[in-house]
């Protein structure tokens, strides 16, 4: 964000960054591909799908930054108030749609505790919202207590997602821990939001002569080749992200900052800015309906080959309807 002249009476305006919204649209698509069948193509691209959530967290941390630490705390608090009803509402929504086929899936206080810690109660993918919520609470407290200067200490926590996941074989013979040790606020939200925040803070110091596009392409190649390499040596048994998944997310994010007008006015920018959140929230529900429809029409194999395409399109349509409906009603909860 440019600093206005001292004598200027005009408040600073946030510079639009089209490329980051394009990155969010790509991340939404990668999330859908990661969860929904897409034939053999999914096996090939799967490591890239694990870059999606880091991209979301990097962008969230980037937009959280402001030189005023008290304002950072206020922004975090506003996010907490926004995320909490979404998380609770979506948890109830998925609990309801599971009732006809699975009955009441919440049967113990242990499950409630599991939800409070990891955000997984009625569907796994909502861990993202709980991780975001927990990270925003920590950000709020850190900046209220003027401890933001220690934020960089949180970035290495992203290594825990690797150590407890794909690379757990480095620590023990047990190949892969429970996913709750991988997909959480400690391994994802805190380190990547911290990285996004600090990149924004020191954005003017980023070396502009580096070939960021080439670096992004190289990280993409690393992400794709890492999986078969681990499989070749018999070490691809654990769950979780690959090193290349994280490298691609960081490279794509950084490259976007040097091409801020990329995708300006495009559908990708609109999807990232307006609809990516709801695509993430509801794609599992949309997939349930579409898969059942394909099955009843006797074309289940077609869904297994192209499901992600149909689910992304259906989720985008639902997101469009939800935003239109909220605009008509004058409410803006699901964004």
C-alpha positions in Angstrom: 0.0 0.0 0.0 1.6 3.3 -1.0 2.3 5.9 1.7 0.5 9.2 1.1 2.5 12.4 1.4 2.5 14.0 4.8 0.6 17.0 3.6 -2.1 14.9 1.8 -5.5 15.1 3.3 -6.7 12.2 1.2 -6.8 8.8 3.0 -4.8 6.0 1.4 -6.7 3.6 -0.8 -6.0 -0.1 -0.9 -4.5 -1.0 -4.3 -6.5 -3.6 -6.0 -4.5 -6.8 -6.6 -6.3 -8.8 -9.3 -3.6 -11.5 -9.4 -4.3 -12.5 -5.8 -8.0 -13.0 -6.5 -7.0 -15.1 -9.6 -4.9 -17.1 -7.2 -7.9 -17.6 -4.9 -10.0 -18.8 -7.9 -7.2 -21.3 -8.8 -7.1 -22.4 -5.1 -10.8 -23.0 -5.1 -10.6 -25.1 -8.2 -7.6 -27.1 -6.7 -9.7 -27.8 -3.5 -12.5 -29.3 -5.6 -10.1 -31.4 -7.6 -8.4 -32.6 -4.4 -11.7 -33.8 -3.0 -13.7 -34.9 -6.0 -12.8 -37.6 -8.7 -11.2 -36.6 -11.9 -9.9 -39.8 -13.3 -6.1 -40.4 -13.7 -5.5 -36.7 -14.1 -6.2 -36.2 -10.4 -3.4 -38.6 -9.5 -1.0 -36.6 -11.6 -2.1 -33.2 -10.2 -2.9 -34.2 -6.6 0.3 -32.6 -5.1 -0.8 -29.3 -6.5 -4.2 -29.5 -4.9 -2.4 -29.5 -1.5 -1.2 -26.0 -2.3 -4.7 -24.6 -2.2 -5.1 -24.0 1.5 -1.7 -22.5 2.0 -2.6 -20.0 -0.8 -5.7 -19.0 1.0 -3.8 -18.5 4.3 -1.0 -16.6 2.6 -3.5 -14.2 1.1 -5.4 -13.8 4.4 -2.2 -12.9 6.2 -1.3 -10.5 3.5 -4.5 -8.5 3.7 -4.4 -8.6 7.5 -1.3 -6.4 7.5 -1.4 -2.7 8.5 1.5 -0.7 10.1 -0.8 0.0 13.1 -0.6 -3.0 15.4 -3.9 -2.1 17.2 -5.6 -2.0 13.8 -4.2 -5.5 13.0 -5.8 -6.7 16.3 -9.1 -5.1 15.3 -9.0 -6.7 11.8 -8.4 -10.0 13.4 -11.3 -9.5 15.8 -13.6 -8.6 12.9 -12.5 -11.8 11.1 -13.3 -13.8 14.3 -16.8 -12.4 14.4 -17.3 -13.2 10.7 -15.9 -16.7 10.7 -17.6 -18.0 13.9 -21.2 -18.0 12.6 -20.1 -19.4 9.2 -18.3 -22.3 10.9 -21.2 -23.1 13.3 -23.8 -22.7 10.5 -22.0 -24.9 8.1 -21.4 -27.6 10.7 -25.1 -27.7 11.4 -25.9 -27.6 7.7 -23.7 -30.7 7.0 -25.1 -32.4 10.1 -28.6 -32.0 8.8 -27.9 -33.2 5.2 -26.2 -36.3 6.7 -29.3 -37.3 8.8 -31.3 -39.1 6.1 -28.6 -41.6 5.2 -26.4 -41.7 8.3 -28.5 -40.6 11.2 -27.1 -38.5 14.0 -23.3 -38.6 13.5 -22.6 -36.7 16.7 -22.8 -39.2 19.5 -20.2 -38.3 22.1 -18.6 -35.4 24.0 -15.3 -36.5 22.6 -16.5 -35.6 19.1 -17.5 -32.1 20.4 -14.0 -31.7 21.9 -12.5 -32.9 18.6 -14.6 -30.2 16.8 -13.4 -27.5 19.2 -9.7 -28.4 18.6 -9.7 -29.4 14.9 -13.1 -28.2 13.5 -14.0 -31.7 12.2 -17.4 -32.8 13.3 -19.8 -33.5 10.4 -17.4 -33.0 7.5 -13.6 -33.0 7.4 -13.1 -30.0 5.1 -14.3 -27.5 7.6 -11.0 -27.9 9.5 -9.9 -24.9 7.4 -12.4 -22.5 9.1 -11.4 -23.7 12.6 -7.8 -23.3 11.8 -8.4 -19.8 10.4 -10.5 -18.9 13.5 -7.8 -20.1 15.9 -5.1 -18.3 14.0 -7.1 -15.0 14.1 -7.5 -15.3 17.8 -3.7 -15.8 18.2 -3.0 -12.8 15.9 -5.5 -10.7 17.8 -3.8 -11.5 21.1 -0.3 -11.1 19.8 -0.9 -7.6 18.4 -3.0 -6.5 21.4 0.0 -7.4 23.5 2.4 -5.8 21.0 4.2 -9.1 20.3 3.9 -8.9 16.5 7.6 -8.7 16.1 7.8 -12.4 17.1 5.5 -13.5 14.2 8.4 -14.8 12.2 8.9 -17.6 14.8 5.6 -19.1 13.7 6.7 -19.7 10.0 8.8 -22.8 10.6 5.7 -24.5 12.1 4.7 -25.4 8.5 7.4 -28.1 8.7 5.2 -30.0 11.1 2.8 -30.7 8.3 5.6 -32.5 6.5 7.1 -34.2 9.5 3.8 -35.6 10.7 2.7 -36.4 7.1 4.5 -37.5 4.0 7.9 -37.3 5.7 7.0 -39.0 9.0 9.2 -41.9 7.8 12.2 -39.8 8.7 11.2 -39.9 12.4 9.9 -43.4 12.8 8.9 -46.6 10.9 5.3 -45.5 11.1 4.5 -43.9 7.8 1.9 -41.2 8.3 0.1 -39.9 11.3 -3.6 -39.1 11.7 -4.7 -36.2 9.5 -5.6 -34.2 12.5 -1.9 -33.8 13.2 -1.4 -32.4 9.7 -4.4 -30.2 8.9 -4.7 -27.8 11.7 -3.9 -24.2 12.7 -0.4 -25.0 14.0 0.8 -26.6 10.8 -1.1 -24.4 8.3 -2.9 -21.3 9.4 -0.3 -19.8 11.8 2.8 -20.3 9.6 1.3 -19.3 6.3 -0.7 -16.4 7.6 2.5 -15.2 9.4 4.4 -15.5 6.1 1.8 -13.6 4.2 1.7 -10.9 6.8 5.5 -10.5 6.8 5.7 -10.6 3.1 3.3 -7.7 2.9 5.2 -5.8 5.6 8.5 -6.1 3.8 7.1 -6.2 0.3 9.2 -3.3 -0.9 12.3 -5.3 0.0 11.5 -8.3 -2.2 14.1 -8.7 -4.9 12.5 -7.6 -8.1 15.0 -9.1 -10.4 14.4 -12.7 -9.5 12.7 -14.8 -12.2 9.5 -15.4 -10.2 7.5 -16.9 -13.1 10.3 -19.4 -13.7 10.6 -20.2 -10.0 6.9 -20.9 -9.9 7.1 -23.3 -12.9 10.1 -25.1 -11.2 8.1 -25.4 -8.0 5.2 -26.8 -10.0 7.6 -29.4 -11.6 8.9 -30.3 -8.1 5.4 -30.7 -6.7 4.4 -33.1 -9.6 7.6 -35.2 -9.6 8.0 -35.5 -5.8 5.0 -37.9 -5.6 6.3 -40.5 -8.0 9.8 -40.2 -6.6 8.6 -40.9 -3.0 6.4 -43.8 -4.4 9.5 -45.2 -6.2 11.5 -45.5 -3.0 8.4 -46.8 -1.1 7.9 -43.7 1.1 4.6 -42.3 -0.2 2.4 -43.9 2.4 1.7 -41.0 4.7 -1.0 -38.4 4.3 -0.5 -34.6 3.9 1.3 -32.2 1.7 4.5 -32.5 -0.3 7.4 -30.1 -0.1 6.6 -29.1 -3.6 3.0 -28.3 -2.6 4.3 -25.6 -0.2 6.9 -24.3 -2.6 4.3 -23.9 -5.3 1.9 -22.0 -3.0 4.6 -19.6 -1.9 6.1 -19.1 -5.4 2.6 -18.5 -6.9 1.7 -16.0 -4.2 5.0 -14.1 -4.5 4.8 -14.1 -8.3 1.3 -12.6 -8.0 2.7 -9.7 -6.1 4.9 -8.8 -9.1 2.1 -9.1 -11.6 -0.8 -7.4 -9.6 -2.9 -6.5 -12.7 -2.8 -10.1 -14.0 -6.4 -11.2 -14.7 -7.9 -7.8 -14.1 -11.5 -7.8 -15.1 -11.5 -11.5 -15.8 -13.9 -14.1 -14.7 -11.1 -15.7 -12.6 -10.8 -12.4 -10.7 -14.5 -12.3 -10.0 -14.6 -15.9 -8.9 -11.7 -15.4 -6.5 -13.1 -12.2 -5.1 -16.8 -13.1 -4.8 -17.3 -16.8 -5.0 -14.2 -18.8 -3.8 -15.3 -18.9 -0.2 -18.7 -20.4 -0.9 -17.2 -22.8 -3.5 -15.0 -24.1 -0.6 -17.9 -24.3 1.9 -20.5 -26.1 -0.3 -18.6 -28.2 -2.8 -19.0 -31.3 -0.7 -22.8 -30.9 -0.6 -22.9 -30.2 -4.3 -20.8 -33.3 -4.9 -23.2 -35.4 -2.9 -26.1 -34.3 -5.1 -24.3 -34.6 -8.4 -22.8 -38.0 -7.7 -26.2 -39.4 -6.7 -27.7 -37.9 -9.9 -25.0 -39.5 -12.1 -25.5 -42.8 -10.3 -29.2 -42.8 -10.8 -28.8 -42.1 -14.5 -26.5 -45.1 -14.8 -23.4 -43.0 -15.7 -21.5 -43.3 -12.4 -18.2 -44.1 -14.3 -18.5 -40.7 -16.1 -18.6 -39.0 -12.7 -15.4 -40.8 -11.6 -13.7 -39.4 -14.7 -15.1 -35.8 -14.8 -16.7 -35.3 -11.3 -14.6 -32.4 -10.3 -15.6 -30.4 -13.4 -19.3 -30.8 -12.7 -18.9 -30.1 -9.0 -16.9 -26.9 -9.5 -19.4 -25.6 -12.0 -22.3 -26.5 -9.7 -20.6 -25.0 -6.7 -19.9 -21.8 -8.7 -23.5 -21.6 -9.7 -24.6 -22.1 -6.1 -22.1 -19.5 -4.9 -23.5 -17.0 -7.5 -27.1 -17.6 -6.3 -26.1 -17.2 -2.6 -24.3 -13.9 -3.2 -27.2 -12.6 -5.3 -29.7 -13.7 -2.7 -27.7 -12.1 0.1 -27.4 -8.8 -1.9 -31.2 -8.8 -2.3 -31.7 -9.3 1.4 -29.0 -6.9 2.4 -27.0 -9.4 4.4 -23.4 -10.5 3.8 -22.7 -13.5 5.9 -21.5 -16.1 3.4 -18.7 -14.5 1.4 
